[in-house]
Amino acid sequence: QLQLVESGGGLVQPGGSLRLSCVASGQTLDYYAIGWFRRTSGEGREALLCINSAGGATIYEASVKGRFSISRDNAKNTIYLQMDNLKPEDTAVYFCGMTWSFCSGYERSFASWGKGILVNVSS
């Protein structure tokens, strides 16, 4: 069955950058849309960006516009989240999730999730 595993998180200073990877195993991601979400204490999981099966990207969270970008490498069965100019308020557990072909900003639309990875933006 499909499994998604996030990597690339950790501690970074404000203004720094990280690139998260979401690697799939069990089946190809070629025909799926993949979204990046994040969750903080006391809040629900919020949609950040999504990339559809054709490679088109959608931004759902205004606070990351111009700072975060999403891409996919189908040959490596991997989706990336590039995060630049990180801020302390970006501290969260970041998740990738799979849905069918077209992007969605709703958590309920996603059928499979990674377990998440912590990004801690702090001095």
FILUM-528446 format. One record per residue: residue number from 0; residue in three letters; x, y, z of N, C-alpha, C, O, CB in turn. Coordinates in Angstrom, 1 decimal. Glycine has a CB too. Layout:
> resi,resn,n_c1,n_c2,n_c3,ca_c1,ca_c2,ca_c3,c_c1,c_c2,c_c3,o_c1,o_c2,o_c3,cb_c1,cb_c2,cb_c3
> NUM,ala,X,Y,Z,X,Y,Z,X,Y,Z,X,Y,Z,X,Y,Z
...
END
This chain:
> resi,resn,n_c1,n_c2,n_c3,ca_c1,ca_c2,ca_c3,c_c1,c_c2,c_c3,o_c1,o_c2,o_c3,cb_c1,cb_c2,cb_c3
> 0,gln,0.8,-1.2,0.0,0.0,0.0,0.0,0.9,1.2,0.0,2.1,1.2,0.4,-1.0,0.0,1.2
> 1,leu,0.3,2.3,-0.4,1.0,3.6,-0.5,1.5,4.0,0.9,0.7,4.0,1.9,0.1,4.7,-1.1
> 2,gln,2.7,4.4,1.0,3.3,5.0,2.2,4.0,6.3,1.8,4.7,6.4,0.8,4.2,4.0,2.9
> 3,leu,3.8,7.3,2.6,4.5,8.6,2.4,5.4,8.9,3.6,4.9,8.7,4.8,3.4,9.7,2.2
> 4,val,6.6,9.3,3.4,7.5,9.6,4.4,8.1,11.0,4.2,8.7,11.2,3.2,8.6,8.5,4.5
> 5,glu,8.0,11.9,5.2,8.5,13.2,5.1,10.0,13.2,5.7,10.3,12.4,6.6,7.7,14.2,5.9
> 6,ser,10.8,14.0,5.1,12.2,14.2,5.7,12.6,15.6,5.4,12.0,16.3,4.6,13.1,13.1,5.1
> 7,gly,13.7,16.0,6.0,14.3,17.3,5.8,14.0,18.3,6.8,14.5,19.5,6.7,13.9,17.8,4.5
> 8,gly,13.3,18.0,7.9,13.0,19.0,8.9,14.1,19.1,9.9,15.2,18.5,9.8,11.7,18.6,9.6
> 9,gly,13.8,19.9,10.9,14.8,20.1,12.0,14.7,21.6,12.5,13.8,22.3,12.3,16.1,19.8,11.5
> 10,leu,15.8,22.0,13.1,16.0,23.3,13.7,16.6,24.2,12.7,17.7,23.9,12.1,16.8,23.3,15.0
> 11,val,16.1,25.4,12.5,16.6,26.4,11.6,16.4,27.8,12.2,15.4,28.0,12.9,16.0,26.3,10.2
> 12,gln,17.3,28.7,11.9,17.2,30.0,12.4,16.2,30.9,11.6,16.0,30.6,10.4,18.5,30.7,12.5
> 13,pro,15.6,31.9,12.2,14.7,32.7,11.4,15.4,33.3,10.2,16.6,33.7,10.4,14.2,33.9,12.3
> 14,gly,14.8,33.4,9.1,15.4,33.8,7.9,16.1,32.7,7.1,16.5,32.9,5.9,16.4,34.9,8.2
> 15,gly,16.2,31.6,7.7,16.9,30.4,7.0,15.9,29.7,6.1,14.8,30.0,5.9,17.4,29.5,8.0
> 16,ser,16.4,28.6,5.5,15.7,27.8,4.5,15.8,26.3,4.9,16.8,25.9,5.4,16.2,28.1,3.1
> 17,leu,14.8,25.6,4.5,14.8,24.2,4.5,14.0,23.6,3.3,13.2,24.3,2.7,14.1,23.7,5.8
> 18,arg,14.4,22.5,2.9,13.7,21.8,1.8,13.2,20.4,2.4,14.0,19.6,2.8,14.5,21.5,0.6
> 19,leu,11.9,20.3,2.4,11.3,19.0,2.9,11.0,18.1,1.7,10.7,18.6,0.6,9.9,19.3,3.6
> 20,ser,11.2,16.8,1.9,10.9,15.9,0.9,9.8,14.9,1.4,9.7,14.6,2.5,12.1,15.0,0.5
> 21,cys,8.9,14.5,0.4,7.9,13.5,0.7,8.1,12.4,-0.3,7.9,12.6,-1.5,6.5,14.2,0.5
> 22,val,8.6,11.3,0.2,8.9,10.1,-0.7,7.8,9.1,-0.6,7.5,8.7,0.6,10.3,9.6,-0.3
> 23,ala,7.3,8.6,-1.7,6.3,7.6,-1.7,6.9,6.2,-2.0,7.9,6.1,-2.8,5.3,7.9,-2.8
> 24,ser,6.3,5.2,-1.4,6.7,3.9,-1.7,5.4,3.1,-1.8,4.3,3.5,-1.3,7.6,3.2,-0.6
> 25,gly,5.4,1.9,-2.5,4.3,1.1,-2.7,3.5,1.3,-4.0,3.0,0.4,-4.5,3.3,1.3,-1.6
> 26,gln,3.5,2.5,-4.5,3.0,2.8,-5.8,3.4,4.2,-6.2,4.0,5.0,-5.4,1.4,2.8,-5.7
> 27,thr,3.3,4.5,-7.5,3.7,5.8,-8.1,2.8,6.9,-7.7,1.6,6.7,-7.5,3.8,5.7,-9.6
> 28,leu,3.4,8.1,-7.6,2.6,9.3,-7.3,2.2,10.0,-8.6,1.6,11.1,-8.5,3.4,10.2,-6.4
> 29,asp,2.5,9.5,-9.8,2.4,10.2,-11.0,1.0,10.8,-11.3,0.9,11.9,-11.8,2.8,9.3,-12.2
> 30,tyr,0.0,10.1,-10.8,-1.4,10.4,-11.2,-2.1,11.1,-10.0,-3.3,11.3,-10.0,-2.2,9.3,-11.6
> 31,tyr,-1.4,11.4,-8.9,-2.0,11.9,-7.7,-1.6,13.4,-7.6,-0.6,13.8,-8.1,-1.6,11.1,-6.5
> 32,ala,-2.4,14.1,-6.9,-2.1,15.4,-6.4,-1.6,15.3,-4.9,-2.1,14.4,-4.2,-3.3,16.4,-6.4
> 33,ile,-0.6,16.0,-4.6,0.1,16.0,-3.3,0.0,17.4,-2.6,0.4,18.4,-3.2,1.5,15.5,-3.4
> 34,gly,-0.5,17.4,-1.4,-0.5,18.6,-0.6,0.4,18.6,0.6,0.7,17.5,1.1,-1.9,18.9,-0.2
> 35,trp,0.9,19.8,0.9,1.6,20.0,2.2,0.7,20.7,3.1,0.1,21.8,2.8,2.9,20.8,1.9
> 36,phe,0.6,20.2,4.3,-0.1,20.8,5.4,0.8,20.9,6.6,1.8,20.3,6.7,-1.4,19.9,5.8
> 37,arg,0.3,21.7,7.6,1.0,21.8,8.9,0.1,21.9,10.0,-1.1,22.3,9.9,2.0,23.0,8.9
> 38,arg,0.6,21.5,11.2,-0.3,21.5,12.4,0.5,22.0,13.6,1.7,21.6,13.8,-0.8,20.0,12.7
> 39,thr,0.0,22.9,14.3,0.6,23.5,15.5,-0.3,23.2,16.7,-1.5,22.8,16.5,0.8,25.0,15.3
> 40,ser,0.2,23.3,17.9,-0.6,23.1,19.1,-1.8,24.0,19.2,-1.7,25.2,18.9,0.3,23.3,20.4
> 41,gly,-2.9,23.5,19.5,-4.2,24.2,19.6,-4.8,24.6,18.3,-5.8,25.4,18.3,-3.9,25.5,20.3
> 42,glu,-4.3,24.1,17.2,-4.8,24.4,15.9,-5.0,23.2,15.1,-4.4,22.2,15.3,-3.9,25.4,15.1
> 43,gly,-5.9,23.2,14.1,-6.1,22.1,13.2,-5.0,22.1,12.1,-4.2,23.0,12.1,-7.5,22.2,12.5
> 44,arg,-5.0,21.1,11.3,-4.1,21.0,10.2,-4.5,21.9,9.1,-5.6,21.9,8.6,-4.0,19.5,9.7
> 45,glu,-3.6,22.8,8.7,-3.9,23.8,7.7,-3.2,23.5,6.4,-2.0,23.1,6.4,-3.6,25.2,8.2
> 46,ala,-3.9,23.8,5.3,-3.3,23.5,4.0,-2.3,24.7,3.6,-2.6,25.8,3.9,-4.4,23.5,2.9
> 47,leu,-1.2,24.3,3.0,-0.2,25.2,2.6,-0.2,25.4,1.1,-0.5,26.4,0.5,1.2,24.8,3.2
> 48,leu,0.3,24.3,0.4,0.4,24.3,-1.0,0.0,22.9,-1.5,0.0,21.9,-0.7,1.8,24.7,-1.5
> 49,cys,-0.3,22.8,-2.7,-0.6,21.5,-3.4,-0.1,21.5,-4.8,-0.1,22.6,-5.4,-2.2,21.2,-3.3
> 50,ile,0.3,20.4,-5.3,0.7,20.2,-6.7,-0.2,19.1,-7.3,-0.3,18.0,-6.7,2.2,19.9,-6.8
> 51,asn,-0.8,19.4,-8.5,-1.6,18.4,-9.1,-0.8,17.4,-10.0,0.4,17.6,-10.1,-2.7,19.1,-9.9
> 52,ser,-1.5,16.5,-10.6,-0.8,15.5,-11.3,-0.1,16.0,-12.6,0.8,15.4,-13.1,-1.8,14.4,-11.7
> 53,ala,-0.6,17.2,-13.1,0.0,17.8,-14.2,1.2,18.8,-13.8,1.8,19.3,-14.7,-1.0,18.6,-15.0
> 54,gly,1.4,18.9,-12.5,2.5,19.8,-12.1,2.1,21.2,-11.7,2.9,22.0,-11.4,3.5,19.9,-13.1
> 55,gly,0.8,21.5,-11.8,0.3,22.8,-11.4,0.2,23.0,-9.9,-0.3,22.1,-9.3,-1.0,23.1,-12.1
> 56,ala,0.6,24.1,-9.4,0.6,24.4,-8.0,-0.5,25.4,-7.6,-0.9,26.2,-8.3,2.0,25.0,-7.6
> 57,thr,-1.0,25.1,-6.3,-2.0,26.0,-5.7,-1.5,26.4,-4.3,-1.0,25.5,-3.6,-3.4,25.3,-5.7
> 58,ile,-1.6,27.7,-4.0,-1.3,28.1,-2.7,-2.5,28.4,-1.9,-3.4,29.1,-2.4,-0.4,29.4,-2.7
> 59,tyr,-2.7,27.8,-0.7,-3.9,28.0,0.1,-3.6,28.9,1.3,-4.6,29.5,1.8,-4.3,26.6,0.6
> 60,glu,-2.4,29.0,1.8,-2.1,29.8,2.9,-1.3,31.1,2.5,-0.2,31.0,2.0,-1.3,29.0,3.9
> 61,ala,-2.0,32.2,2.7,-1.4,33.5,2.2,-0.1,33.8,2.9,0.8,34.5,2.3,-2.4,34.6,2.5
> 62,ser,0.1,33.4,4.1,1.3,33.8,4.9,2.6,33.1,4.3,3.7,33.6,4.6,1.2,33.4,6.3
> 63,val,2.5,32.1,3.5,3.6,31.5,2.9,3.9,31.9,1.4,4.8,31.4,0.8,3.5,30.0,3.0
> 64,lys,3.0,32.7,0.9,3.1,33.1,-0.5,4.4,33.9,-0.7,4.7,34.8,0.1,1.9,33.9,-1.0
> 65,gly,5.2,33.5,-1.7,6.5,34.2,-1.9,7.6,33.6,-1.2,8.8,33.9,-1.4,6.4,35.6,-1.7
> 66,arg,7.3,32.7,-0.2,8.4,32.1,0.6,8.4,30.6,0.4,9.5,30.0,0.4,8.1,32.4,2.1
> 67,phe,7.3,29.9,0.2,7.3,28.5,0.0,6.9,28.2,-1.4,6.2,28.9,-2.1,6.3,27.8,1.0
> 68,ser,7.5,27.1,-1.9,7.1,26.6,-3.2,7.1,25.1,-3.2,7.8,24.4,-2.4,8.1,27.1,-4.3
> 69,ile,6.4,24.5,-4.1,6.2,23.0,-4.2,6.6,22.6,-5.6,6.4,23.2,-6.6,4.7,22.6,-3.9
> 70,ser,7.2,21.4,-5.7,7.6,20.8,-6.9,7.5,19.3,-6.8,7.4,18.7,-5.7,9.0,21.3,-7.3
> 71,arg,7.6,18.6,-7.9,7.6,17.1,-7.9,8.6,16.6,-8.9,8.9,17.2,-9.9,6.2,16.6,-8.2
> 72,asp,9.1,15.4,-8.6,10.1,14.7,-9.4,9.5,13.3,-9.5,9.7,12.4,-8.7,11.5,14.7,-8.8
> 73,asn,8.7,13.1,-10.6,8.0,11.8,-10.7,9.0,10.6,-10.8,8.7,9.5,-10.4,7.1,11.8,-11.9
> 74,ala,10.2,10.9,-11.5,11.2,9.8,-11.6,11.7,9.3,-10.3,12.0,8.1,-10.1,12.3,10.3,-12.4
> 75,lys,11.7,10.2,-9.3,12.1,9.8,-7.9,10.9,9.6,-7.0,11.1,9.3,-5.8,13.0,10.9,-7.3
> 76,asn,9.7,9.7,-7.5,8.5,9.5,-6.7,8.5,10.4,-5.5,8.2,9.9,-4.4,8.4,8.0,-6.3
> 77,thr,8.9,11.6,-5.7,9.2,12.5,-4.6,8.5,13.9,-4.8,8.5,14.4,-5.9,10.7,12.7,-4.3
> 78,ile,8.0,14.5,-3.8,7.4,15.8,-3.8,8.3,16.7,-2.8,8.6,16.2,-1.7,5.9,15.9,-3.4
> 79,tyr,8.6,17.9,-3.2,9.4,18.8,-2.4,8.6,20.0,-1.9,7.7,20.5,-2.6,10.6,19.2,-3.2
> 80,leu,8.9,20.5,-0.8,8.5,21.8,-0.3,9.7,22.6,0.1,10.4,22.3,1.1,7.5,21.6,1.0
> 81,gln,10.0,23.6,-0.7,11.1,24.5,-0.5,10.6,25.7,0.4,9.6,26.3,0.0,11.7,25.0,-1.8
> 82,met,11.2,25.9,1.5,10.8,26.9,2.5,11.9,27.9,2.6,13.0,27.5,3.1,10.4,26.3,3.8
> 83,asp,11.7,29.1,2.3,12.7,30.2,2.4,12.2,31.3,3.3,11.0,31.4,3.6,13.0,30.8,1.0
> 84,asn,13.1,32.1,3.9,12.8,33.1,4.8,11.8,32.7,5.9,10.8,33.3,6.1,12.1,34.3,4.0
> 85,leu,12.2,31.6,6.5,11.4,31.0,7.6,11.3,31.9,8.8,12.2,32.7,9.2,12.0,29.7,8.0
> 86,lys,10.1,31.9,9.4,9.7,32.7,10.5,9.4,31.8,11.7,9.0,30.7,11.5,8.6,33.7,10.2
> 87,pro,9.5,32.3,13.0,9.2,31.5,14.1,7.8,31.0,14.0,7.5,29.8,14.5,9.3,32.3,15.4
> 88,glu,6.8,31.7,13.5,5.5,31.2,13.4,5.3,30.1,12.4,4.2,29.5,12.3,4.6,32.4,13.0
> 89,asp,6.3,29.8,11.6,6.3,28.6,10.7,6.6,27.3,11.5,6.4,26.2,10.9,7.3,28.8,9.6
> 90,thr,6.9,27.4,12.8,7.2,26.2,13.6,6.0,25.4,13.6,4.9,25.8,14.1,7.7,26.6,15.0
> 91,ala,6.1,24.1,13.2,4.9,23.2,13.2,5.4,21.8,12.8,6.6,21.7,12.4,3.9,23.7,12.2
> 92,val,4.5,20.9,12.8,4.7,19.6,12.2,4.1,19.6,10.8,3.0,20.0,10.6,4.1,18.4,13.1
> 93,tyr,4.9,19.3,9.9,4.6,19.4,8.5,4.2,18.0,7.9,5.0,17.0,8.2,5.7,20.0,7.6
> 94,phe,3.2,17.9,7.2,2.7,16.7,6.6,2.5,16.8,5.1,2.2,17.8,4.6,1.3,16.3,7.3
> 95,cys,2.8,15.7,4.4,2.3,15.5,3.0,1.2,14.5,3.0,1.1,13.6,3.7,3.5,15.1,2.1
> 96,gly,0.3,14.8,2.0,-0.9,14.0,1.9,-1.2,13.8,0.4,-0.9,14.6,-0.4,-2.1,14.5,2.6
> 97,met,-1.9,12.7,0.1,-2.2,12.3,-1.3,-3.7,12.4,-1.5,-4.5,12.0,-0.7,-1.8,10.9,-1.6
> 98,thr,-4.1,13.0,-2.6,-5.5,13.0,-3.1,-5.5,12.7,-4.6,-4.4,12.6,-5.2,-6.2,14.3,-2.8
> 99,trp,-6.6,12.7,-5.2,-6.7,12.2,-6.6,-6.6,13.4,-7.6,-7.5,14.3,-7.6,-8.0,11.5,-6.8
> 100,ser,-5.6,13.4,-8.4,-5.4,14.2,-9.6,-5.5,15.7,-9.3,-4.5,16.4,-9.7,-6.4,13.8,-10.6
> 101,phe,-6.5,16.2,-8.7,-6.8,17.6,-8.6,-6.6,18.0,-7.1,-6.9,17.3,-6.2,-8.2,18.0,-9.0
> 102,cys,-6.1,19.2,-6.9,-5.7,19.7,-5.6,-7.0,20.1,-4.8,-8.0,20.4,-5.3,-4.8,20.9,-5.7
> 103,ser,-6.8,20.0,-3.5,-7.8,20.4,-2.5,-7.1,21.0,-1.3,-6.0,20.6,-0.9,-8.7,19.2,-2.1
> 104,gly,-7.8,22.0,-0.7,-7.3,22.6,0.5,-8.0,22.0,1.8,-7.8,22.5,2.9,-7.5,24.0,0.5
> 105,tyr,-8.8,21.0,1.6,-9.5,20.3,2.6,-8.9,19.0,3.1,-8.6,18.2,2.2,-11.0,20.0,2.2
> 106,glu,-8.6,18.9,4.3,-7.9,17.7,4.9,-8.7,16.5,4.6,-8.1,15.4,4.3,-7.7,17.9,6.4
> 107,arg,-10.0,16.5,4.6,-10.9,15.4,4.3,-10.7,14.8,2.9,-11.1,13.7,2.7,-12.3,15.7,4.6
> 108,ser,-10.2,15.6,2.0,-10.0,15.1,0.6,-8.8,14.2,0.4,-8.7,13.6,-0.6,-9.9,16.3,-0.3
> 109,phe,-8.0,14.1,1.4,-6.7,13.4,1.3,-6.9,12.0,1.9,-7.3,11.8,3.1,-5.6,14.1,2.0
> 110,ala,-6.5,11.0,1.1,-6.7,9.6,1.5,-5.5,9.0,2.2,-5.7,7.9,2.9,-7.0,8.8,0.3
> 111,ser,-4.3,9.5,2.1,-3.1,9.0,2.7,-2.2,10.1,3.2,-2.1,11.1,2.5,-2.4,8.1,1.7
> 112,trp,-1.6,9.9,4.3,-0.7,10.9,4.9,0.6,10.3,5.4,0.6,9.1,5.8,-1.5,11.6,6.1
> 113,gly,1.6,11.1,5.3,2.8,10.8,6.1,2.6,11.1,7.6,1.5,11.6,8.0,4.0,11.6,5.6
> 114,lys,3.5,10.7,8.4,3.4,10.9,9.8,3.8,12.2,10.3,3.6,12.6,11.5,4.2,9.8,10.6
> 115,gly,4.4,13.0,9.5,4.7,14.4,9.8,6.2,14.5,10.2,6.8,13.5,10.7,3.8,14.9,10.8
> 116,ile,6.7,15.7,10.1,8.1,16.0,10.5,8.1,17.4,11.1,7.5,18.3,10.6,9.1,15.8,9.3
> 117,leu,8.9,17.6,12.2,8.9,18.8,12.9,9.9,19.8,12.2,11.0,19.5,11.8,9.4,18.6,14.3
> 118,val,9.4,21.0,12.0,10.2,22.2,11.7,10.2,23.2,12.8,9.1,23.6,13.2,9.7,22.8,10.3
> 119,asn,11.3,23.5,13.3,11.4,24.4,14.5,12.3,25.6,14.1,13.5,25.5,13.8,12.1,23.7,15.7
> 120,val,11.6,26.7,14.0,12.3,28.0,13.6,12.5,28.8,14.8,11.6,29.3,15.4,11.4,28.8,12.5
> 121,ser,13.8,28.8,15.2,14.2,29.5,16.5,15.6,29.9,16.4,16.4,29.3,15.7,13.9,28.5,17.6
> 122,ser,15.9,31.0,17.2,17.3,31.4,17.4,18.0,30.6,18.4,19.2,30.8,18.7,17.3,32.9,17.7
END
